[in-house]
Amino acid sequence: MTAKILVTLVWIAVLIGVNKLLAGTDWAQYVATFVLAGAYALLIDKVNKHTVRDGQN
């Protein structure tokens, strides 16, 4: 559970940073958000499989 929280907090910081960096271009923000959301989903899935394999919740 702690790993998911840490991954989520880091992902939020990255997403905010990327959106601020791309502040002038709406389409680039949409693309970056979409790509980062996919990466986040894959990462959370990997973290979830790791915690289930270790017998943690």
N, C-alpha and C positions, 0 to 999 in steps of 0.2 A: 504494500500500500504506500509506503514512504517513497519508493522508487517512482511510482506513478505521479505522486504529488511533485516531486523534484523535476521530473521530465516535463510535466505540465507547466510549472513555473518558468523553466528555462525556455520552453517553446513560446510562452506568452511574451517573454522579454525579446526573443528573436523576432517574433511577428510584429511587435510594436516598433522595434528598431528598423525592420525592413520597410514597414509602412511609412515611417517618418523619412527614411532615406528616399523613398519613391513618392514623396508628397505631391509632386507636380503632375504625375501621370496616373490617372485613374485606372487605365487598362493594365498597367504594370502592377499596380497594387492588387487588382483582382487576380491576375495570373500568379503573383507571388503568394497570395493568401491561399489559392487553390493548391499550389504545389506544396506549400508548407503544411496545409491540412492533410494532404495525402501522406507526407513524410511523418507527420505526427501520428496518424492512424497506424501506420506500419510500425512505428517505434513503440507505441503503447501496446500493440499486439505482441510484439517481441518481448517487452517487459512482462506482460501478463503471462505469456507462455513460460518465461523463466521463473516467475514466482510460483506458478502452479507446479512446475517440475520440481522445485525445491520444497514443495509442501507448505508454502506460506500463503496467506490470504491478503 
